[in-house]
Structures are given as structure tokens and as C-alpha cells.
């Protein structure tokens, strides 16, 4: 019914994602709320959210909702790696607890989009202005438009890059937006440009790995994940993705090492008793 194996269900119960009770024979008994959370965990894993993030986000969701609030009307979605909980008219990020004001962002984006186009026309294709300072202004504008108006955000990032072709953030964010739009070749190109501007950036390397994996280039993707881990050995999602690819490529010992590292990094740090 849930699409989850019995060991996975037990693991999610052990990790506090669900809170089943014990029956008279020691069996686990799940409430309806537990079933909703387990099905949500399955859907998020299928959406390629790492198990560590799934567990952390759903534990936090349990803590954020009042005890008497039903989960039946709650929906957890993932978009471009960002988790969002929607409950009627409210929306928030379960990992940070911050509200997501999609409708406000869209309204503002609709109002400022013509201003962005006018600013680009006024600058003209050959205008350098103050160079990187102008590029930074367009980059920041793109960041403001990113969530609610991706098309305008892409235009802002492209304008930033026309003024500063080596702007790392503009390449990285434009690559992510193209990736979300399924323009995988365009995303790869901008991720590589971001790495030319800032060699060894673990975030750009990780994103490049995901883009390559989505194109079916598993060996190249694994290489990108490994390079990301050289730059940041504590990148949990890079270990998780590398372990998954190693398993697919028949490199079972490497897979075990990466998956063990991902589990170790996702485990909450042990609390030490306060000094006497």
C-alpha cells in the first residue's frame, strides 16, 4: 500500500519520522497520520530527495504542526531541490520553518518585470556601465525574482552575464533555473562556466553531477560528485548520490563507503553532558 519495504518502514519509525505504538504482540501499529507521513517519505525519495533530508524534514514537520492538526490536507512538494509544505492557504519550508509567500512574489514580479526589460534596453547591448557593479545589480534582481517569476529571473541573470561573463552566481543560478526547465544542456553549460569562474566550488560540482546524471551520463556524473567531495568531504547529498551511482555501476565497495558516510553525516551529533 505504501510502496515501502518493511525494513525502510522500521527505519523511519526508529528515526522518529513516525511514532507507531506497540500492539500486544510487540507489533507496530500505525495511525492514519503515520501512513500519510510514510507515503510522503516514499514520494520524496522518488523525487530524488536524499533520505537524510526526507527524515529531517518530516521530523520537523511533525514538530511544526499542532497535535490535533490532520495531515490529510497537508502536501509536501519538492521543486528544484526546495521542499515546501502546503496546508490550505499557508505554505512554508519545513527545514527552515520560514513562510513561503509565492503569491506575493508573483505579484511583485509581474510589476517589476517591465522595469527589468526597460533597464536592459536602456543599458543597450554594448553598455558596460560600472562593469561588475551593474552585473551585481542584475544578479540581485534575479535573486529577488527567482521563486515567483523564473522567466524574468533568467533574463536578469543573462543581463548580468552580458555585463560580467564570469559572474559565478549568475551562472550558477541561471543553470539551476534551466535545469528546472529541463534544459539540461544549457544547465550543464552554465554550471561549467560557474566552475571556470570559481574552480572547485562544491555546489557547482554537485549541480553539474545532477545535470549529467539526468542526461544518463552516469560515469561523468560520478566524477563530478567525487570532485565535489574533494572540495567538501562533508557534502551529505554528494555522498548519497555517489553511493547510488556506484551501486548502479557495479562498484559495490565504493557504494557502501559513500552511503555509510552519508548516514554518518546525517546523524545528529551526540549531545555531551554539561560540565559540572
N, C-alpha and C positions, 0 to 999 in steps of 0.2 A: 504493500500500500504506500509506503514512504519512499521506496527506491533506495533504501539504505540497508547495508548489511548489519546483522546483529552485533558484530564487534564494533562497528562505527557508532551504532546507537549507544552501546555501553560506554564507549569512549566519550561521547558527547555528554552523557549523564555524569561520568567521572569528572569531566572538566567544568561542570556547573552550568552548561548551556540549558539543560532541562533538569527538573527536580522531581523525578518519579518517587513514588512511595513503594515500600516493600509489602508484598502480599503475605499471606500466612505461610506459604512455602518458600519465601525468600525471593519470589519473582518480582520483577519490576512492573509497577502499574503506572501508566501514563495518563495524565489528564488531557483534555482537549487542547489546552494551551501548549502542552508539551508537544503534541502532534503537529501543531502549527509551526512551532519553532524548528522541529526536526525536518519538516518538509521545506521550510525556508532555508535551512542549512544545506539541504540537498541541492536546491535551486541555485544557491550562491556558489557552491562548489562547481556545479555545471557551468556557471558563468565565469569560471576560472579565477574566482577569488580564492586566495590561499587559505587552507584550513585554519591557520593561526589567526587570520583576520576574521574568518567566519565565527570562530569561537569567541574571540574578544568582543566583536560587535554584538553578537546575540546575548552574551552575558550582560553587556552594558544596556542593551535594550530591555532586558528583564528588570534591571535596576531602575531604569528611567520611567517605566510605565507604572501607574498606581496598581496596587494589588488586585483591585476589583475591576480593572480595565480589561476587556476582552481583546484578544489578539486576532479575532476573526476578521475585523475590518482593517487590520494593520498590514501594510505591504512594504516589503524591503526590496529595493531595486538597486542595481549597480549600473553605472553609466560612466564609461571611461575610467574605471577603477574607483570611482567615488560611490560610497554607499549612502542611500537616502531612505529614511523611514517616512511613510505617508500614512496619516491617520485622520481621515476626513479632510479638513481644510489645513491641517498642520503638517509641516514637513521638517525633518531635522536629520542631522548626521549623527548616527548612533555612536560613532567613535569619538567625536568631539563634543556632542551634545548641543552643538550650535544649530540655530534655526536656519532653514533653507528658504529664502524668500524668492522663489522662482518668478512669481507673478510680478513682483516689484522690479526685479532685474529686467524682465522683458519689457515692462512699461518704460523704464529709463532708457533701455537700449533702443527702443523704437523712436524715442525723442532725440537721442544724440547721434543716431546713425547718419542722418543727413548732414550734421555738423562735421562728422568724420570725413564724409565724402567731399564736402566743401573745403576742409582743411587740406586734403590730399590734392585737390585741384589747384588751390591757391599756391601750394608749395611747388607744384609743377614737377615733371619727371627729372629735370636736371638740377633742381634746387638742393643745395647741401645745407643751407642754414647754418646752424651751430653744430652740424655733424651729429656725433653720438648723442648729444643732449636732445636734439629733435627726435632721434630714433628712440630714446628712452621715453619721451612723452607718448609716442605712438604705442610703444610696448606697454606702458602702464594703462593706456586707454584700452588696449586689447585685453589686459587682465581684468579690467572692470566689466567688459562685455562678454567675457569668456563663457560664463554659465548660461546667461539668458539669450545671447544673440551671437551664436558661433560664426555665422557668416560675416557679420561686421567685425568680430574679433579677428577672423582670418585676414580681412582686409587691413586691419590696423597692424597686425604683425608683418604682413607683406610690405606695408608702407615703412615700418621701422627698418626692415631689411633692405629696402631700396636706399635708405639713408646710411645704414651701417650694416653691410653684408655679413659681418662677423658677430652680430649680436646674438650671444649664446641663448638668452632667454627667449627671444623671439623665434629662433629656430626650434627650440625645444617645445614651446607651446603650440606653434603652428604645426609641428609634426604630430603632436598629440591630437589636435583638432582634425587633421587629415586622417589620422589613424581611426578616430571615432567615426569619421565619414566613410571608412573603408577604402580610402585611397592609400593603400599600403605602400606602393612605390614612392608616392610623394612623402609619406611619413618617414620612410627609410632615408630618403634623400636629406630631409631636414634634420633627422637625428644624427646623421653622419656629419652634416655641416656644424651642428652644435658641438660635436666631438672635435672637429677641426678648430673651433674657437676655444674650447676648453677640453684638451685631451685628458682622457682618463676619468671624466665625470661619470660616477657610478649610475646616476639616474638616467642619463642619456644612453649609457650602455645597456641598462636594463630595458628601457623602452625599445631600443634597437632590437634586442633579443626577442621581445614580444612581437614586433613587426615582422621579423624574419620567420619566427615560428608560425605566425598567421599566414605566411606565404608558403608554408610547407618546407622551408629550408632549415631543417632541424639541426644539422651539424653546425651551420653558421650561427644559428640562434644559441646553441650551447656554448660556442666560442664567445659570443657576446656576454652571456651570463657569467662565464668564467672570468672574463676581463672585468666585469662589474664587481665580482667578488675579490679580485686582486686589489681593486681600488677601495672596496668596503667589505671586509670579510664578515661583517655583521648584518648584511642585507638579507633578511629572512626570506623575502619573496624570491630573490635570486637563487638562494639555496633550494627553495621548494621547486621552482621551475626547472633548475638544472637537474635536480634529482628525478623529476618526472621525465625529462628528455633522456637522461642516461638510461632509465628503465626502458624507454621505447627503443633506444639504440642498442640495447643488449649489454650495456656497461653496468652490470648489477652491483659491483662493489662500489663504484663511484656513486651510484644512485643511493645506496644505503648511507654512505658518508654524508651526502648532501641533505638527505631527508632527516638524518639524525641531527645534523647541525641546525636545520630549520626548526625541529621540535625543541632543541635545547635553547635556541634564541627566543622562541615564542613563549617559553615557560617563564612565569613571573619570578622575579628574583626572590630568593628566600629571605624572609624577614629575620633580622638578628634581634635578640632581646636587647632592650635599652640598657645602657651601662648603669651599674648600681652606684 
